[in-house]
Each structure stands twice: as C-alpha cells, then as structure tokens.
Amino acid sequence: MVLSMAVTLISEGSEIDRIQDALALPNETEAIIAVGDIVYSQSGGWTEAERVFVLVENVEREVNNGGFDQFFDNSSGDNAHESHQALLTMGAANTPRRCSRKR
C-alpha cells in the first residue's frame, strides 16, 4: 500500500530522481524507508501525496510493530482521523474503519 503511494509521489514531481532510486531498491521495506527518509528530509510543506504517504506509513509502521493498540497509544494515533482519510485516499478497504475507532 505505501509503496504504491511512493509511485504517486513520482507522478507529482516531488524529488523524482531520488524517489525513483529508492523504489529501485530490491527490498520493499528498504524502499519504503528510503522514500520516507526523502519525504521527511524536505523543508517546507508537503504535497498532498507526501502527506498521505506519511500518514499511511505511520499506520503501517505502528500496526506492524504492535497492532492497532500501539497505533492509538503512540503519537501516530493523534492523527487517527487524518490517517483514516489518507487510507481512504489510498483505496484501502478495511484499515480505515479500524483507524476511526474512538480513543
């Protein structure tokens, strides 16, 4: 899911060469981390695609590490509503509903 968002970043012209290099990495996890590093290192405001990438990557990172409890217990959960919308933007079917849980 997050990897497909990185491809969207390329189409929006954000750090095109660096993101393409990151996506060429053989390991998907390393590619996602590399794209994240590129997005996080930018000064100034993020594009909508970059913001969606960050929100979805935060959900995936937290949920993969400790489940939805970890997502809601950590600072990423502070953005649950925005994460819900980002996941809908990505076309995720089930995860957005889980992110809309009341704290």
C-alpha positions in Angstrom: 0.0 0.0 0.0 2.7 2.5 1.0 4.8 1.6 -2.0 2.0 2.5 -4.4 1.8 5.9 -2.7 5.5 6.4 -3.4 4.8 5.9 -7.1 2.2 8.6 -6.8 4.9 10.9 -5.4 6.9 10.4 -8.5 4.0 11.4 -10.7 3.6 14.6 -8.7 7.2 15.6 -9.4 8.4 15.5 -5.8 12.1 14.5 -5.6 11.6 12.4 -8.7 15.2 11.1 -9.2 15.7 10.3 -5.5 12.4 8.5 -5.1 12.9 6.5 -8.3 16.3 5.4 -6.9 14.7 4.4 -3.6 12.0 2.5 -5.4 14.7 0.6 -7.3 15.9 -1.0 -4.1 15.4 -4.8 -4.1 13.8 -5.0 -0.7 10.3 -3.4 -0.4 10.8 -2.5 3.3 14.1 -0.7 2.5 12.4 1.1 -0.4 9.6 2.4 1.8 12.1 3.5 4.5 14.2 5.3 1.8 11.2 7.1 0.3 10.2 8.1 3.9 13.6 9.5 4.6 13.3 11.6 1.4 9.9 12.9 2.3 10.8 13.6 6.0 14.0 15.4 5.0 12.2 18.0 2.9 11.9 21.5 4.3 8.7 23.3 3.7 5.2 22.0 3.3 4.4 18.5 2.0 2.3 17.9 -1.1 -1.0 16.1 -0.6 0.6 12.9 -1.8 3.5 13.3 0.6 1.1 13.9 3.5 -0.9 10.8 2.6 2.3 8.8 2.3 3.4 9.9 5.8 0.1 9.2 7.4 -0.3 5.7 5.8 3.3 4.8 6.5 2.8 5.7 10.2 -0.3 3.5 10.4 1.6 0.6 8.8 4.7 1.0 10.9 2.7 1.1 14.2 0.3 -1.6 13.4 3.0 -4.0 12.0 5.1 -3.3 15.2 2.4 -3.6 17.9 -1.1 -3.7 16.4 -3.8 -1.0 16.5 -3.4 -0.6 20.2 0.1 0.6 19.6 -1.1 3.0 16.9 -3.6 4.6 19.2 -1.3 4.6 22.2 1.5 6.4 20.4 1.6 9.8 18.9 0.6 8.5 15.5 -2.9 7.9 16.9 -3.2 11.6 17.4 -3.7 11.7 13.7 -6.3 8.9 13.5 -8.9 11.0 11.7 -6.3 12.2 9.1 -4.9 8.6 8.8 -8.5 7.3 8.2 -8.9 9.8 5.3 -5.4 9.0 3.9 -6.2 5.3 3.9 -9.5 6.0 2.0 -7.5 8.1 -0.5 -5.2 5.0 -1.0 -8.2 2.8 -1.6 -7.7 0.7 1.5 -10.8 -1.4 2.2 -10.7 -2.4 5.9 -8.0 -0.4 7.7 -9.7 3.0 7.6 -12.6 1.6 9.7 -10.1 0.4 12.3 -8.4 3.9 12.4 -11.7 5.6 13.1 -12.1 3.9 16.5 -12.7 6.3 19.3 -9.9 6.8 21.7 
